[in-house]
Amino acid sequence: MTTRHIGFTIEDGVATLTLDRPEKHNAVTPEMAAAIERHCATVDRDDAVRVLLVEGAGERAFCAGTDLNALAQYPSTWKFRNRIEYSTAVRNVRKPVVAALKGWVMGGGCELALAADIRVAAASTRCGFPEVTRGWVGGGGASQLLPRLVGYGQAMRLLLTGETIDADEAFRLGIVEILVADAELDARARALCRQIAGHNPIAAEAVKAAVRAALSTPLDAGLRYENEMNTLCFAGGDHLAGIRAFQERRHADGER
């Protein structure tokens, strides 16, 4: 399924959402944001989907952020305030999300990457949060998510200077989890998605829910929530496939 500048396919449990506006470094328009939100809702509803992969078309960019010309078209501050925030749509997906990064990953594009659970970056990746240089703060989560990945000081350095960092530094800081050569990006990201999709889907969603809870709850509450997620997995009987696989010395392969 494809809408203007957004591609969406589902194959073998992996949904692929492609930002397809390479001539503009895949900068996101309001129309694209609406399509992203719709496809994210599909990912959560469709039991055939176990993992979402977000990627950018072309060779030069994952995403350069929000199209600045489109920003100027909002008729009022109130309309802007109530815009569809595409990074939030991705962040709210209950299922695991992998982002495949290359080239320019800037502003809202970087926030879109932060909204994913795991980031695979090509060596060509260049990350930055230039909003402060333009007179505003990012609205897609950078000020909240970046400190959780890299710590207060490094987050402040990147957000207050607006400087661009290369893939090696992004990997060293912990903004990306896997760093590969450009030619290996697609294969590595898809292999990771297939690996995750091979696990029990309830367990995968429970892992994500429990880890996300750790970002916003005290330890005692988080531990209780983790136990509830574990109990939920057992309540459905899905754990029996894992036990059988262990007894038979094989992988469960997502049996339900």
C-alpha distance (Angstrom), angle and dihedral (degrees) to the residues before:
residue distance angle dihedral
M1 . . .
T2 3.80 . .
T3 3.78 132.3 .
R4 3.78 125.1 -179.1
H5 3.83 107.7 -53.1
I6 3.83 93.3 -13.4
G7 3.80 124.8 92.3
F8 3.80 122.8 -165.0
T9 3.81 127.9 -177.7
I10 3.79 136.5 161.3
E11 3.80 122.6 -150.0
D12 3.81 131.7 158.8
G13 3.79 93.8 -13.1
V14 3.80 94.3 -49.3
A15 3.80 121.2 109.8
T16 3.81 114.2 -158.9
L17 3.79 119.6 -155.5
T18 3.81 111.4 -168.4
L19 3.79 125.0 -165.7
D20 3.79 98.1 -143.4
R21 3.78 109.6 -171.5
P22 3.80 101.3 98.5
E23 3.80 95.0 158.8
K24 3.83 86.8 66.5
H25 3.81 96.3 37.5
N26 3.82 87.3 -101.4
A27 3.81 92.3 -68.9
V28 3.80 109.3 178.6
T29 3.80 122.7 -116.2
P30 3.83 124.4 -165.4
E31 3.81 88.2 -102.7
M32 3.80 90.3 54.7
A33 3.81 91.3 46.3
A34 3.80 90.0 54.7
A35 3.81 90.5 50.6
I36 3.81 91.3 49.1
E37 3.80 90.1 52.3
R38 3.82 91.4 50.1
H39 3.78 93.7 49.0
C40 3.81 92.3 47.3
A41 3.81 88.4 54.9
T42 3.81 88.6 51.6
V43 3.80 90.8 52.0
D44 3.79 91.4 55.7
R45 3.82 94.3 45.1
D46 3.80 99.7 43.9
D47 3.81 113.1 82.9
A48 3.80 89.0 -162.1
V49 3.81 89.0 69.0
R50 3.77 117.9 78.9
V51 3.80 102.2 159.8
L52 3.82 135.3 25.2
L53 3.82 120.4 -144.1
V54 3.82 116.5 -163.6
E55 3.80 117.3 -162.2
G56 3.79 142.0 158.8
A57 3.80 126.4 -121.8
G58 3.79 121.8 -123.0
E59 3.77 129.5 25.7
R60 3.81 103.1 -86.6
A61 3.79 105.6 62.8
F62 3.76 149.6 12.4
C63 3.78 90.9 -156.8
A64 3.80 133.7 -33.0
G65 3.81 91.0 -156.0
T66 3.77 129.8 -113.2
D67 3.79 117.6 -5.3
L68 3.81 102.1 -105.8
N69 3.79 92.5 -152.4
A70 3.80 88.4 57.8
L71 3.81 90.0 51.2
A72 3.79 89.4 61.1
Q73 3.80 90.8 55.6
Y74 3.81 97.8 67.5
P75 3.83 106.2 113.2
S76 3.80 94.7 -144.5
T77 3.78 143.7 7.1
W78 3.80 88.3 -110.1
K79 3.80 91.8 56.7
F80 3.79 89.3 49.5
R81 3.79 91.3 48.8
N82 3.82 90.1 53.9
R83 3.80 95.7 44.5
I84 3.79 121.9 130.5
E85 3.80 105.3 -94.9
Y86 3.79 105.4 -149.3
S87 3.81 95.3 -163.7
T88 3.79 90.0 55.0
A89 3.81 90.3 50.5
V90 3.80 90.2 55.9
R91 3.79 93.6 42.0
N92 3.81 90.8 53.9
V93 3.82 94.3 56.3
R94 3.81 107.4 117.7
K95 3.80 94.1 -150.1
P96 3.82 124.6 74.5
V97 3.81 114.6 -78.1
V98 3.82 126.0 -157.4
A99 3.82 122.8 -168.6
A100 3.82 120.5 -154.8
L101 3.81 107.4 -153.4
K102 3.79 131.1 -163.7
G103 3.77 138.0 151.8
W104 3.79 116.0 -9.4
V105 3.81 115.4 16.0
M106 3.77 101.8 171.2
G107 3.80 139.6 161.6
G108 3.78 109.4 -37.7
G109 3.80 87.6 11.8
C110 3.79 89.2 60.6
E111 3.80 89.5 47.3
L112 3.80 88.5 51.4
A113 3.81 88.5 53.3
L114 3.82 90.8 49.0
A115 3.80 88.7 52.7
A116 3.81 89.4 64.7
D117 3.80 122.3 84.6
I118 3.81 96.4 -132.6
R119 3.80 128.2 22.6
V120 3.81 122.8 -155.2
A121 3.80 111.2 -167.9
A122 3.78 132.5 -165.1
A123 3.79 119.2 -138.7
S124 3.82 89.9 -107.3
T125 3.81 92.0 63.1
R126 3.81 117.1 126.0
C127 3.81 116.6 -174.1
G128 3.77 129.9 -165.7
F129 3.79 146.2 149.5
P130 3.83 103.5 -145.2
E131 3.82 97.3 165.5
V132 3.81 94.3 108.4
T133 3.81 90.2 58.2
R134 3.80 88.8 58.3
G135 3.77 95.8 47.6
W136 3.80 104.8 -97.8
V137 3.80 144.8 74.1
G138 3.79 123.9 -111.5
G139 3.79 114.9 -94.6
G140 3.81 99.0 -159.1
G141 3.77 101.2 75.7
A142 3.81 108.0 -80.8
S143 3.81 96.1 128.1
Q144 3.81 90.6 51.3
L145 3.80 103.5 36.5
L146 3.80 102.2 36.5
P147 3.85 95.6 61.6
R148 3.80 88.6 52.2
L149 3.81 89.8 56.8
V150 3.79 103.5 37.7
G151 3.82 106.6 15.0
Y152 3.79 132.1 -107.6
G153 3.79 99.7 -71.9
Q154 3.78 98.4 48.4
A155 3.80 91.2 43.5
M156 3.79 90.3 52.9
R157 3.81 90.8 48.4
L158 3.79 92.6 53.6
L159 3.81 97.0 40.2
L160 3.82 97.0 43.3
T161 3.80 97.3 44.4
G162 3.80 98.7 36.5
E163 3.78 87.9 -146.6
T164 3.79 123.1 159.4
I165 3.80 121.3 -120.5
D166 3.78 129.4 -162.7
A167 3.80 128.3 -120.8
D168 3.80 94.2 -95.8
E169 3.80 92.3 56.3
A170 3.80 92.4 43.3
F171 3.80 88.3 53.9
R172 3.81 93.1 45.9
L173 3.81 91.7 50.2
G174 3.80 93.1 47.7
I175 3.80 98.5 -113.0
V176 3.80 88.4 123.2
E177 3.78 125.9 34.1
I178 3.82 102.1 -159.9
L179 3.81 126.8 35.9
V180 3.81 121.3 -165.8
A181 3.79 141.2 161.2
D182 3.80 114.3 -83.5
A183 3.79 92.4 -110.5
E184 3.81 90.5 55.6
L185 3.80 98.8 48.3
D186 3.78 100.9 94.9
A187 3.80 95.1 42.6
R188 3.81 93.5 46.8
A189 3.80 94.7 46.5
R190 3.79 92.6 47.4
A191 3.79 92.9 45.9
L192 3.80 88.4 53.7
C193 3.81 90.8 49.5
R194 3.79 91.8 49.6
Q195 3.78 90.7 49.2
I196 3.81 91.5 53.1
A197 3.81 92.3 42.2
G198 3.80 88.5 55.8
H199 3.80 91.5 65.4
N200 3.77 125.6 84.6
P201 3.84 105.1 -76.5
I202 3.80 95.0 -139.8
A203 3.80 90.6 52.1
A204 3.81 91.6 48.5
E205 3.80 92.4 51.2
A206 3.80 90.3 45.3
V207 3.81 91.1 53.1
K208 3.79 90.7 51.6
A209 3.80 93.0 46.9
A210 3.80 92.5 49.1
V211 3.80 95.1 47.4
R212 3.80 92.2 45.7
A213 3.82 88.4 51.7
A214 3.79 88.6 57.0
L215 3.81 89.0 64.6
S216 3.79 94.4 60.2
T217 3.81 109.5 24.3
P218 3.82 136.4 69.4
L219 3.80 115.4 -101.4
D220 3.81 95.9 -103.8
A221 3.81 92.3 51.1
G222 3.79 91.0 45.4
L223 3.77 92.6 51.8
R224 3.79 90.9 50.7
Y225 3.80 90.2 49.2
E226 3.79 91.1 49.9
N227 3.79 90.1 54.0
E228 3.79 90.6 50.1
M229 3.79 90.0 52.4
N230 3.79 90.2 49.5
T231 3.81 90.6 49.2
L232 3.81 89.6 50.2
C233 3.80 90.1 55.7
F234 3.81 90.6 50.9
A235 3.81 93.3 44.8
G236 3.79 91.9 63.4
G237 3.79 92.0 52.8
D238 3.79 90.9 -123.6
H239 3.78 90.9 124.5
L240 3.81 89.6 70.1
A241 3.81 90.5 72.3
G242 3.79 89.2 56.1
I243 3.77 91.9 49.1
R244 3.79 91.4 49.4
A245 3.78 90.4 48.4
F246 3.80 90.8 51.6
Q247 3.79 91.5 49.2
E248 3.79 90.7 48.6
R249 3.81 92.7 43.9
R250 3.82 95.2 -119.6
H251 3.81 139.1 106.4
A252 3.78 119.6 -89.5
D253 3.84 90.4 -132.2
G254 3.77 94.4 -155.9
E255 3.79 96.2 -57.7
R256 3.78 115.5 173.9
